[in-house]
């Protein structure tokens, strides 16, 4: 029987050892690849994808700004700027018209035969007409603000103020017989300038014989 050549007994173990090393290297490489893929996936989710969304949003904002810039550029009557200018002109004409109406109304009240005065929404006197001056002998300067209350007799003043303040708060008409500071019996009737159900811009108040 032939003897095995010297060194033959160690060749197989060397081959087996090399095979195991190759498997370990492949496993290590796969592990590294898996880790790298996971890392890249995290980068995509947490960095790249939000960044791309931000870029998309930025593009949308830029487009919106460009659209607005086009709209506010005069283009012969069809732009937003032209519409705003036209609206401003319309509001200006309405405001002037309202001033004319107010002055016309004040003029008609001024020449009315009925003594009248006007208060603001707090009850301060702000205007009187000529018949009011003739009846009371007091000018606007004399009774401006809350001084008009002194025209009511002192004995009735507190009761009158309670009723008048209630009408101011409740935005309602009032009508009350009073005695003036010089002893005349009068009826005072007030109508609120209603702005809505809860607000008013003051009262127009008349004085007539009771």
C-alpha positions as CSV (number, residue, x, y, z in Angstrom):
1,X,0.0,0.0,0.0
2,X,1.3,3.4,-1.0
3,X,1.8,6.0,1.7
4,X,0.2,9.3,1.3
5,X,2.5,12.0,0.0
6,X,4.0,14.2,2.6
7,X,1.8,17.3,3.1
8,X,-1.3,15.6,1.6
9,X,-3.0,15.2,5.0
10,X,-3.0,19.0,5.6
11,X,-4.4,20.1,2.1
12,X,-8.1,19.5,2.9
13,X,-8.1,21.4,6.2
14,X,-6.6,24.4,4.4
15,X,-9.3,24.3,1.7
16,X,-12.0,24.0,4.3
17,X,-10.6,27.0,6.2
18,X,-10.5,29.1,3.0
19,X,-14.1,28.3,2.3
20,X,-15.2,29.3,5.7
21,X,-13.3,32.6,5.4
22,X,-15.1,33.3,2.1
23,X,-18.5,32.7,3.7
24,X,-17.6,35.0,6.6
25,X,-16.6,37.7,4.1
26,X,-19.8,37.4,2.1
27,X,-21.8,37.6,5.3
28,X,-19.9,40.6,6.5
29,X,-20.4,42.3,3.1
30,X,-24.2,41.5,3.2
31,X,-24.4,42.9,6.7
32,X,-22.7,46.1,5.6
33,X,-24.9,46.4,2.5
34,X,-28.0,45.9,4.7
35,X,-26.8,48.6,7.1
36,X,-25.9,50.9,4.3
37,X,-29.3,50.4,2.6
38,X,-31.0,51.1,6.0
39,X,-29.0,54.2,6.5
40,X,-29.8,55.5,3.0
41,X,-33.5,54.7,3.6
42,X,-33.3,56.8,6.8
43,X,-31.6,59.6,4.9
44,X,-34.3,59.5,2.3
45,X,-37.2,59.5,4.8
46,X,-35.8,62.2,7.1
47,X,-33.8,64.4,4.8
48,X,-34.2,64.0,1.1
49,X,-38.0,63.5,0.9
50,X,-38.8,66.5,3.2
51,X,-36.3,68.6,1.2
52,X,-38.0,67.7,-2.0
53,X,-41.4,68.5,-0.6
54,X,-40.0,71.9,0.6
55,X,-38.7,72.5,-2.9
56,X,-42.1,71.7,-4.3
57,X,-43.8,74.0,-1.9
58,X,-41.3,76.7,-2.6
59,X,-42.1,76.4,-6.3
60,X,-45.8,76.7,-5.5
61,X,-45.1,79.9,-3.5
62,X,-43.0,81.4,-6.2
63,X,-45.7,80.7,-8.8
64,X,-48.3,82.3,-6.5
65,X,-46.2,85.4,-6.0
66,X,-45.7,85.6,-9.7
67,X,-49.5,85.4,-10.3
68,X,-50.1,88.1,-7.7
69,X,-47.4,90.3,-9.3
70,X,-49.2,89.9,-12.7
71,X,-52.5,90.7,-11.2
72,X,-51.4,94.0,-9.5
73,X,-49.9,95.2,-12.7
74,X,-52.2,97.6,-14.6
75,X,-53.2,96.0,-17.9
76,X,-55.9,98.2,-19.3
77,X,-58.7,97.7,-16.7
78,X,-58.6,93.9,-16.0
79,X,-56.1,93.8,-13.2
80,X,-56.7,93.5,-9.4
81,X,-55.0,96.9,-9.0
82,X,-57.4,98.5,-11.4
83,X,-60.4,96.9,-9.6
84,X,-59.1,98.3,-6.2
85,X,-58.7,101.7,-7.7
86,X,-62.2,101.6,-9.2
87,X,-63.6,100.5,-5.8
88,X,-61.7,103.3,-4.1
89,X,-63.3,105.8,-6.5
90,X,-66.7,104.4,-5.9
91,X,-66.3,104.6,-2.1
92,X,-65.1,108.2,-2.4
93,X,-68.2,109.1,-4.4
94,X,-70.4,107.4,-1.8
95,X,-68.7,109.2,1.0
96,X,-69.2,112.6,-0.7
97,X,-72.8,111.7,-1.3
98,X,-73.3,110.8,2.3
99,X,-71.8,114.1,3.4
100,X,-74.2,115.9,1.2
101,X,-77.2,114.0,2.6
102,X,-76.0,114.6,6.2
103,X,-75.7,118.4,5.6
104,X,-79.0,118.5,3.8
105,X,-80.7,116.7,6.7
106,X,-79.0,119.0,9.3
107,X,-80.2,122.0,7.3
108,X,-83.8,120.8,7.2
109,X,-83.7,120.1,10.9
110,X,-82.1,123.4,11.6
111,X,-85.0,125.3,9.9
112,X,-87.7,123.1,11.5
113,X,-90.1,124.9,13.8
114,X,-89.7,122.1,16.4
115,X,-86.9,122.6,19.0
116,X,-84.4,119.8,18.5
117,X,-81.1,118.7,19.8
118,X,-78.8,115.8,19.1
119,X,-76.7,113.6,21.3
120,X,-73.9,111.1,20.6
121,X,-74.1,107.5,21.6
122,X,-73.1,108.3,25.2
123,X,-75.8,111.0,25.6
124,X,-73.6,114.1,25.2
125,X,-75.2,117.0,23.4
126,X,-73.5,117.7,20.1
127,X,-76.0,119.9,18.1
128,X,-79.1,122.1,18.5
129,X,-81.3,124.0,16.1
130,X,-82.5,127.6,16.2
131,X,-85.9,126.9,17.7
132,X,-84.2,125.1,20.6
133,X,-82.1,128.2,21.3
134,X,-85.2,130.4,21.2
135,X,-87.0,128.2,23.7
136,X,-84.3,127.7,26.1
137,X,-82.1,130.8,25.6
138,X,-79.1,128.5,25.7
139,X,-76.5,128.2,23.0
140,X,-74.7,125.0,22.0
141,X,-71.6,126.1,23.9
142,X,-73.7,126.7,27.1
143,X,-75.1,123.1,27.2
144,X,-72.6,121.1,25.2
145,X,-71.7,117.7,26.6
146,X,-73.8,116.6,29.6
147,X,-74.7,120.2,30.6
148,X,-78.0,119.9,28.8
149,X,-79.3,117.9,31.7
150,X,-79.4,121.1,33.8
151,X,-82.4,122.2,31.6
152,X,-84.5,119.6,33.4
153,X,-85.7,120.6,36.9
154,X,-83.5,119.3,39.7
155,X,-86.4,117.4,41.4
156,X,-87.0,115.3,38.2
157,X,-83.5,115.0,37.0
158,X,-82.6,111.7,38.6
159,X,-85.7,109.9,37.4
160,X,-85.2,111.3,33.9
161,X,-81.6,110.2,33.8
162,X,-82.5,106.6,34.8
163,X,-85.0,106.4,31.9
164,X,-82.6,108.1,29.4
165,X,-79.7,105.9,30.3
166,X,-81.9,102.8,29.9
167,X,-82.9,103.9,26.4
168,X,-79.2,104.5,25.6
169,X,-78.3,101.0,26.6
170,X,-81.3,99.3,25.1
171,X,-81.2,101.3,21.8
172,X,-84.9,102.3,22.1
173,X,-87.1,105.4,21.7
174,X,-88.0,107.3,24.8
175,X,-90.8,109.8,25.5
176,X,-91.2,111.5,28.9
177,X,-93.0,114.5,30.3
178,X,-90.6,116.8,32.2
179,X,-90.6,120.1,34.1
180,X,-87.8,122.4,32.9
181,X,-85.5,124.3,35.2
182,X,-87.7,127.4,34.7
183,X,-91.0,125.6,35.5
184,X,-92.3,124.8,32.0
185,X,-94.1,121.5,31.4
186,X,-92.7,119.8,28.3
187,X,-92.6,116.5,26.6
188,X,-89.1,115.3,25.5
189,X,-89.1,112.6,22.8
190,X,-85.9,110.9,21.5
191,X,-85.3,108.6,18.6
192,X,-82.0,106.6,18.3
193,X,-79.9,106.6,15.1
194,X,-79.9,102.8,14.9
195,X,-76.8,101.2,13.4
196,X,-78.1,97.7,14.1
197,X,-80.3,96.0,16.8
198,X,-77.7,96.6,19.5
199,X,-75.9,99.8,18.5
200,X,-76.9,103.4,17.8
201,X,-75.0,106.5,16.8
202,X,-76.9,108.9,19.1
203,X,-80.3,110.4,19.6
204,X,-82.4,113.1,18.0
205,X,-84.5,114.6,20.7
206,X,-87.5,117.0,20.3
207,X,-89.2,119.3,22.8
208,X,-92.9,120.0,22.6
209,X,-95.5,121.4,25.0
210,X,-97.0,118.7,27.2
